[in-house]
Amino acid sequence: HSEDLTNGVKKTFSLISSSTISKDSLKTSLLQLECHFTWDLHKEDVVLETLEETILDHIKFVKECNITDYNILSYVCHLKNSNEEGLRNLQKAEEAIQEHHPGEIARRSLVTWGNYAWIYYHMQRYEEAQTYVSKVENSCKKLSGTALGKIQLPEVCAEQGWALLRFGRSYFERAKNCFENALTSEPDNPDFNAGYAIAMFRLDSFTERYNEETWPCLEALKRAVELNPNNTTLLALLALELQRLKRGAEGERYIEEGLQKTPDFPLFLRYAASFYRKKSELGKAVNILRKALALTPNSVIVHHQLGLCYKLKILLMNKTRYPPQEEVENLIELAIFHLKTVIDKKPMFFITYSDLGNMYALGKRYKEAEEIFQKVLHRNDIPCGVKQEIYFNYGNFQHIHMKSESKAIEYYMEGLKMEKDSYGRKQCSEAVEKLLKQKIESGLGHATAFSTLGLVHKLNGKKQEAIECYQKAIALDPNNEEYLNALAELQLSISS
């Protein structure tokens, strides 16, 4: 009996170790695959429910081939712990491949099969996972003579690019690189050109431009529109880029063309509304957004844009001599409703907190404004450039509504001290410099005003101006060690 028991234990250990070995080797193979699970896409960077809604809307309203949408949807389902649902989306991707690319099934299925393998692995269905790993490896052998899953096919590069675009601004540079790689193989591919142009547009949107030279983004969009004449998303982005380059009349023709071609496509409608909002045709923008909201009632972007339109309407009304008070109050309530909806649905839409705070302030609801600003200022997961904009907005709130110059200066300085060069930092810098110079010119410039202005210049790399300010501060407060040290440090950095 004891011998049988020993053999039984040995057998069990042998099974465990062999399964562990096969599981480890499977994991090694899985990491070689090119698919959503190996592309370093982090769920912390998105709100999964919102991303899922966006993809489902895209599938609903874009009737073309949805392979890319179903593949990324399978990954989102996995991130939400819905692996069975993930498998169902991969089946839909397979059906789309068979329908649209019947002659290239292996080539077009590499990402789908990679996702299958990973989902089965996470479901501990290792044999099925291995089956899909083998399918990828065999296909790669036939396609390129290598068994590795990391084959550089342009379709795979492009699919990675589209996935990166979905995961937010920190991924846009990588997305652009993916589409560039795909285009080296197929420079005239409409899909690759579309992805490249969108990535360029997104990157440009988050880059503050100070000179208007040649615009690679504009050329990329023109090329993409030429190759995708029925893609009204690209038409809209081209219009917005032209508007940004002060060529709005030229851009508007593309918006009108898009409204004719796809009057019920929500993504195009959002961009069209953005165009008219920037043109200050707010009635037209609101009408377009209401139509988009009827088609996609859960879209946080539509709610956010409606909030911004109502805010601009209020600001324009308040510039008139006798603003219609009841109408203003009604618009404030509408703006607050839409902006609160955004935060409820997508807490990581950080800039909306500032928009909501500003709306509460316009409605003289200062306690609620303070609460919403504090809520966002205490978060430590906000991108640097966005946080700088929030500091700028909170500084404005303190200055304009709370009548506290000292607190305004404090928060503008907080944004300026964050070294990232962004539009928000530039706003903070200009606002605090203007306030300090006004104080000094009005004769209220004590030593602290000069020393703070000195720090502003120092942070902006203007050492000579900083030295002059600290010298004036010391003239008013000769024994202040902080000023003396700052001056000595600046003089030393110049002389060395």
C-alpha distance (Angstrom), angle and dihedral (degrees) to the residues before:
residue distance angle dihedral
H1 . . .
S2 3.80 . .
E3 3.85 89.4 .
D4 3.83 91.4 51.2
L5 3.79 89.3 48.3
T6 3.80 92.0 50.7
N7 3.81 91.5 48.5
G8 3.80 89.9 48.0
V9 3.80 91.9 52.0
K10 3.83 91.0 46.8
K11 3.81 90.2 50.1
T12 3.81 91.5 49.6
F13 3.81 92.0 49.2
S14 3.78 89.8 47.0
L15 3.84 90.6 53.1
I16 3.81 92.0 46.6
S17 3.80 93.5 49.0
S18 3.82 93.5 45.7
S19 3.81 91.3 48.7
T20 3.82 89.4 48.1
I21 3.79 90.8 49.8
S22 3.80 92.4 47.9
K23 3.82 90.5 46.0
D24 3.82 91.0 50.6
S25 3.80 92.8 47.5
L26 3.81 88.7 46.9
K27 3.81 89.9 53.4
T28 3.82 89.9 50.5
S29 3.82 89.5 52.6
L30 3.80 91.9 45.9
L31 3.80 91.5 54.8
Q32 3.83 88.8 57.3
L33 3.81 92.2 59.8
E34 3.80 123.1 102.3
C35 3.81 105.3 -132.0
H36 3.80 142.9 107.0
F37 3.81 91.7 -75.3
T38 3.82 92.7 60.6
W39 3.81 99.1 39.3
D40 3.80 96.4 85.0
L41 3.82 96.7 -115.7
H42 3.82 109.6 163.6
K43 3.79 123.0 -153.7
E44 3.84 89.6 -147.6
D45 3.83 88.1 71.3
V46 3.81 95.6 60.5
V47 3.78 141.6 36.3
L48 3.80 100.1 -115.0
E49 3.83 95.7 -151.5
T50 3.81 91.4 51.6
L51 3.80 92.6 46.4
E52 3.80 90.0 49.2
E53 3.82 90.6 50.8
T54 3.81 91.2 49.2
I55 3.81 92.4 51.6
L56 3.82 93.0 45.7
D57 3.83 89.7 50.4
H58 3.80 89.2 50.5
I59 3.81 91.4 51.5
K60 3.81 90.2 47.6
F61 3.80 97.3 49.0
V62 3.82 102.8 30.7
K63 3.77 105.5 66.6
E64 3.80 96.0 -173.3
C65 3.79 125.7 97.3
N66 3.84 109.2 -42.9
I67 3.83 101.2 -169.9
T68 3.82 92.5 121.3
D69 3.83 91.8 48.7
Y70 3.82 94.3 50.3
N71 3.81 91.8 46.9
I72 3.80 94.8 52.6
L73 3.80 90.1 41.6
S74 3.81 89.1 57.5
Y75 3.83 88.8 55.0
V76 3.83 92.2 47.5
C77 3.83 89.0 50.7
H78 3.81 89.6 52.6
L79 3.83 90.5 50.4
K80 3.82 87.1 52.9
N81 3.85 90.0 50.9
S82 3.83 92.2 -110.5
N83 3.81 99.9 125.1
E84 3.83 94.2 156.7
E85 3.80 89.2 55.8
G86 3.81 87.8 47.3
L87 3.81 90.2 56.7
R88 3.82 90.7 50.3
N89 3.81 90.1 55.2
L90 3.80 90.9 49.8
Q91 3.81 88.7 53.7
K92 3.81 88.1 54.2
A93 3.82 89.4 49.8
E94 3.83 89.3 52.7
E95 3.81 91.1 50.0
A96 3.81 90.1 50.8
I97 3.82 91.0 49.6
Q98 3.82 91.2 51.1
E99 3.81 90.8 48.3
H100 3.81 99.0 44.9
H101 3.84 103.5 27.4
P102 3.81 107.6 27.6
G103 3.81 92.0 153.1
E104 3.83 95.7 50.1
I105 3.79 104.1 42.2
A106 3.83 97.8 137.3
R107 3.82 94.0 44.9
R108 3.81 93.3 47.7
S109 3.83 95.6 43.0
L110 3.81 101.3 59.0
V111 3.82 95.3 99.0
T112 3.81 92.8 41.4
W113 3.82 92.1 50.4
G114 3.82 90.6 45.7
N115 3.81 89.8 54.1
Y116 3.83 90.0 47.3
A117 3.82 90.4 53.3
W118 3.80 92.9 50.2
I119 3.80 95.4 46.3
Y120 3.82 91.7 49.2
Y121 3.82 88.5 48.0
H122 3.82 91.0 53.8
M123 3.82 88.9 47.7
Q124 3.85 87.3 53.8
R125 3.81 89.7 -119.0
Y126 3.79 91.7 134.6
E127 3.81 99.1 168.1
E128 3.80 92.0 56.4
A129 3.80 89.7 45.0
Q130 3.81 89.8 52.9
T131 3.82 90.4 48.8
Y132 3.80 91.0 58.7
V133 3.81 92.9 43.2
S134 3.82 87.5 54.7
K135 3.83 91.4 48.2
V136 3.81 89.8 54.8
E137 3.80 93.6 44.6
N138 3.82 93.3 48.5
S139 3.82 91.4 47.6
C140 3.81 91.2 48.9
K141 3.81 89.8 51.3
K142 3.80 90.8 53.4
L143 3.81 94.0 43.2
S144 3.80 99.8 44.5
G145 3.78 111.0 0.1
T146 3.82 92.2 -108.4
A147 3.80 126.0 104.8
L148 3.80 94.8 -150.7
G149 3.80 118.5 110.9
K150 3.82 91.4 -137.4
I151 3.79 95.0 85.5
Q152 3.82 112.1 154.7
L153 3.79 100.6 -129.8
P154 3.82 113.8 162.4
E155 3.85 91.2 -130.0
V156 3.82 89.6 56.2
C157 3.83 92.0 47.6
A158 3.81 89.5 50.9
E159 3.81 93.2 47.3
Q160 3.79 88.8 52.9
G161 3.81 88.3 49.8
W162 3.81 92.3 53.8
A163 3.82 90.9 48.4
L164 3.82 91.8 50.3
L165 3.82 90.9 50.8
R166 3.82 88.7 56.7
F167 3.81 93.5 55.1
G168 3.79 99.4 63.3
R169 3.77 145.1 -102.3
S170 3.82 98.4 -44.5
Y171 3.83 87.9 63.5
F172 3.83 99.2 48.7
E173 3.82 96.8 92.5
R174 3.81 91.1 52.3
A175 3.82 89.5 46.9
K176 3.81 90.8 54.0
N177 3.83 90.1 50.8
C178 3.83 91.2 51.1
F179 3.80 92.5 53.3
E180 3.82 90.6 45.4
N181 3.82 88.8 54.6
A182 3.81 91.3 49.2
L183 3.82 91.2 49.0
T184 3.82 93.1 54.9
S185 3.84 86.8 68.8
E186 3.81 98.1 37.2
P187 3.83 111.4 19.0
D188 3.83 93.5 174.1
N189 3.82 97.5 48.0
P190 3.85 106.6 128.8
D191 3.83 94.7 -150.1
F192 3.82 94.5 49.6
N193 3.81 91.5 47.0
A194 3.81 90.4 49.4
G195 3.82 91.9 51.7
Y196 3.80 92.7 46.2
A197 3.82 92.5 50.0
I198 3.83 92.6 48.2
A199 3.82 91.3 49.1
M200 3.81 90.0 49.6
F201 3.81 91.2 48.9
R202 3.81 92.4 49.4
L203 3.81 91.8 48.8
D204 3.81 90.9 48.2
S205 3.81 90.6 50.8
F206 3.81 90.0 61.5
T207 3.80 95.8 42.5
E208 3.76 120.9 86.5
R209 3.80 107.3 -137.4
Y210 3.79 119.4 -156.4
N211 3.80 99.7 177.5
E212 3.77 130.8 42.3
E213 3.77 107.2 -140.6
T214 3.78 123.3 138.6
W215 3.80 112.8 -29.2
P216 3.80 115.3 -141.0
C217 3.82 88.7 -173.5
L218 3.82 91.8 59.8
E219 3.80 92.1 49.3
A220 3.82 91.2 48.0
L221 3.82 91.2 51.3
K222 3.81 93.2 47.8
R223 3.81 89.8 50.9
A224 3.82 92.1 47.6
V225 3.83 92.3 49.4
E226 3.81 90.2 49.3
L227 3.84 90.2 53.8
N228 3.85 95.0 39.5
P229 3.85 104.2 38.7
N230 3.83 93.3 165.5
N231 3.82 96.2 48.4
T232 3.82 102.4 102.9
T233 3.83 92.6 -178.3
L234 3.81 87.3 68.1
L235 3.83 90.7 45.3
A236 3.80 89.4 54.8
L237 3.82 94.0 47.7
L238 3.81 90.1 49.3
A239 3.82 88.8 51.5
L240 3.84 91.6 49.7
E241 3.80 91.9 48.1
L242 3.83 90.8 50.8
Q243 3.80 89.4 48.4
R244 3.82 89.3 52.0
L245 3.80 88.1 53.4
K246 3.84 90.4 53.5
R247 3.83 91.4 -104.3
G248 3.81 95.7 115.5
A249 3.82 98.0 143.3
E250 3.80 89.6 57.0
G251 3.81 89.7 46.7
E252 3.81 94.2 50.2
R253 3.81 91.0 62.8
Y254 3.81 88.6 63.0
I255 3.83 91.4 48.9
E256 3.82 90.8 51.9
E257 3.81 90.2 48.2
G258 3.81 89.8 51.5
L259 3.82 92.8 49.2
Q260 3.81 88.0 55.2
K261 3.81 94.3 47.2
T262 3.84 101.3 41.8
P263 3.82 110.9 14.1
D264 3.84 91.3 161.7
F265 3.80 102.2 43.6
P266 3.85 106.8 113.4
L267 3.81 97.3 -157.2
F268 3.81 91.8 54.1
L269 3.84 90.8 44.4
R270 3.82 90.5 54.7
Y271 3.79 91.5 53.8
A272 3.82 92.0 44.2
A273 3.82 89.7 52.3
S274 3.80 90.1 49.2
F275 3.81 88.9 53.1
Y276 3.81 92.9 52.8
R277 3.81 92.8 43.0
K278 3.80 89.5 55.6
K279 3.81 88.0 47.4
S280 3.85 88.2 53.1
E281 3.82 91.9 -119.6
L282 3.79 89.1 132.9
G283 3.81 98.7 164.1
K284 3.80 90.1 56.4
A285 3.81 91.8 45.6
V286 3.83 92.7 50.6
N287 3.83 92.4 49.2
I288 3.81 91.1 51.7
L289 3.82 91.4 47.2
R290 3.80 92.9 49.6
K291 3.79 88.0 54.8
A292 3.82 90.5 49.1
L293 3.83 90.6 48.3
A294 3.81 91.2 52.7
L295 3.83 88.1 54.7
T296 3.84 95.9 42.3
P297 3.83 108.5 21.4
N298 3.83 93.7 175.2
S299 3.80 97.9 52.6
V300 3.82 109.2 126.7
I301 3.80 90.4 -165.4
V302 3.82 91.9 57.9
H303 3.82 90.9 47.7
H304 3.82 90.4 48.5
Q305 3.80 93.2 49.3
L306 3.82 91.5 48.8
G307 3.82 88.6 52.1
L308 3.82 90.3 51.9
C309 3.82 92.6 47.9
Y310 3.81 92.4 52.0
K311 3.81 89.9 46.9
L312 3.82 91.1 53.7
K313 3.81 90.9 47.4
I314 3.83 89.3 53.9
L315 3.81 92.8 48.7
L316 3.82 90.9 50.5
M317 3.82 91.8 48.3
N318 3.81 91.7 48.6
K319 3.80 89.0 57.2
T320 3.81 90.4 63.7
R321 3.79 120.4 88.9
Y322 3.81 96.3 -114.8
P323 3.82 108.9 22.3
P324 3.85 112.3 -161.7
Q325 3.83 97.0 -107.6
E326 3.79 98.0 -160.3
E327 3.79 92.5 50.5
V328 3.81 91.3 47.2
E329 3.82 91.2 51.9
N330 3.79 90.9 48.3
L331 3.81 91.3 51.5
I332 3.83 90.8 48.4
E333 3.82 89.9 54.6
L334 3.82 91.3 48.1
A335 3.82 91.9 49.2
I336 3.82 92.1 47.8
F337 3.83 90.9 49.2
H338 3.82 93.2 53.1
L339 3.82 95.4 42.5
K340 3.82 92.5 48.3
T341 3.82 88.2 50.4
V342 3.82 89.1 55.8
I343 3.82 93.5 52.0
D344 3.82 92.3 45.0
K345 3.81 91.5 51.3
K346 3.81 98.6 36.4
P347 3.84 113.9 20.9
M348 3.82 89.8 179.0
F349 3.84 92.7 63.1
F350 3.81 84.7 101.2
I351 3.80 102.2 175.1
T352 3.83 88.7 60.8
Y353 3.83 89.6 70.6
S354 3.82 88.8 64.7
D355 3.81 91.2 46.2
L356 3.81 90.3 51.2
G357 3.81 92.5 45.3
N358 3.81 89.6 52.1
M359 3.82 91.0 50.0
Y360 3.80 92.7 51.4
A361 3.82 87.7 49.8
L362 3.82 91.6 51.3
G363 3.80 87.4 52.5
K364 3.85 89.2 49.9
R365 3.83 89.0 -116.9
Y366 3.80 91.3 136.6
K367 3.80 97.9 161.9
E368 3.83 91.4 56.7
A369 3.82 90.4 44.6
E370 3.82 90.6 52.8
E371 3.82 91.2 48.3
I372 3.79 94.6 51.5
F373 3.83 93.0 46.8
Q374 3.82 91.4 48.5
K375 3.80 90.6 48.2
V376 3.80 92.3 57.6
L377 3.82 96.6 37.1
H378 3.80 90.2 58.1
R379 3.81 93.4 56.2
N380 3.81 115.7 100.6
D381 3.81 98.1 -165.4
I382 3.81 98.0 74.5
P383 3.84 120.4 117.7
C384 3.79 111.7 -109.8
G385 3.82 97.6 -115.9
V386 3.82 92.0 49.9
K387 3.82 92.1 48.5
Q388 3.81 89.6 52.9
E389 3.83 89.3 54.6
I390 3.81 90.1 49.6
Y391 3.83 90.6 51.6
F392 3.81 88.2 50.6
N393 3.81 91.9 51.1
Y394 3.79 93.0 45.5
G395 3.82 89.9 48.6
N396 3.82 88.5 53.3
F397 3.82 90.1 49.0
Q398 3.82 90.7 53.0
H399 3.80 92.7 45.2
I400 3.82 101.7 42.1
H401 3.81 104.0 29.4
M402 3.83 105.1 23.2
K403 3.85 93.1 36.7
S404 3.82 90.5 -136.6
E405 3.79 111.2 139.4
S406 3.80 92.4 175.5
K407 3.82 93.6 56.2
A408 3.80 91.3 43.3
I409 3.82 89.7 54.1
E410 3.81 90.6 46.6
Y411 3.81 93.3 55.5
Y412 3.80 96.7 40.0
M413 3.82 85.6 54.2
E414 3.82 91.3 50.8
G415 3.81 89.1 57.8
L416 3.81 92.2 45.1
K417 3.81 93.2 50.1
M418 3.81 90.0 59.9
E419 3.79 98.4 89.8
K420 3.80 99.5 -147.2
D421 3.79 109.4 117.4
S422 3.80 103.4 -126.8
Y423 3.78 142.1 139.3
G424 3.84 89.1 -101.6
R425 3.82 91.4 55.0
K426 3.81 90.8 49.4
Q427 3.83 89.4 51.5
C428 3.83 91.6 50.2
S429 3.80 91.5 47.6
E430 3.81 94.7 50.2
A431 3.83 93.4 44.2
V432 3.81 96.3 50.0
E433 3.82 93.2 43.4
K434 3.81 91.2 51.8
L435 3.84 92.4 48.3
L436 3.81 94.1 48.1
K437 3.81 93.3 47.0
Q438 3.83 90.1 50.3
K439 3.81 90.0 52.1
I440 3.79 91.7 49.0
E441 3.84 94.3 45.7
S442 3.80 92.3 48.8
G443 3.81 90.2 56.1
L444 3.81 93.9 -108.3
G445 3.78 92.7 105.2
H446 3.77 104.4 122.0
A447 3.79 121.6 177.7
T448 3.83 91.6 -82.0
A449 3.83 92.0 59.1
F450 3.82 90.9 53.9
S451 3.82 93.3 44.7
T452 3.84 92.1 48.2
L453 3.80 90.4 49.1
G454 3.81 86.9 49.2
L455 3.81 89.2 54.5
V456 3.83 90.5 48.9
H457 3.82 90.2 54.3
K458 3.81 91.1 44.5
L459 3.83 92.3 51.7
N460 3.81 88.8 49.4
G461 3.81 91.9 51.4
K462 3.84 94.7 -110.2
K463 3.81 97.1 133.0
Q464 3.82 99.4 168.0
E465 3.83 92.8 52.0
A466 3.82 88.7 46.2
I467 3.84 91.8 53.0
E468 3.84 91.3 51.1
C469 3.82 91.2 51.4
Y470 3.81 93.8 48.8
Q471 3.84 89.9 48.4
K472 3.83 89.2 55.0
A473 3.83 90.5 47.0
I474 3.84 90.4 51.8
A475 3.82 91.2 48.4
L476 3.83 87.2 59.1
D477 3.83 95.8 39.2
P478 3.85 106.9 23.3
N479 3.82 98.9 178.3
N480 3.80 99.3 47.4
E481 3.81 105.0 127.0
E482 3.82 93.9 -163.2
Y483 3.82 91.8 58.8
L484 3.82 93.1 42.4
N485 3.82 91.7 51.2
A486 3.80 93.3 46.3
L487 3.81 91.0 50.3
A488 3.82 93.1 46.9
E489 3.79 91.1 49.7
L490 3.82 92.3 50.3
Q491 3.83 93.4 47.2
L492 3.79 90.1 48.8
S493 3.83 92.4 50.5
I494 3.80 90.4 52.0
S495 3.82 95.7 46.6
S496 3.81 93.0 46.6
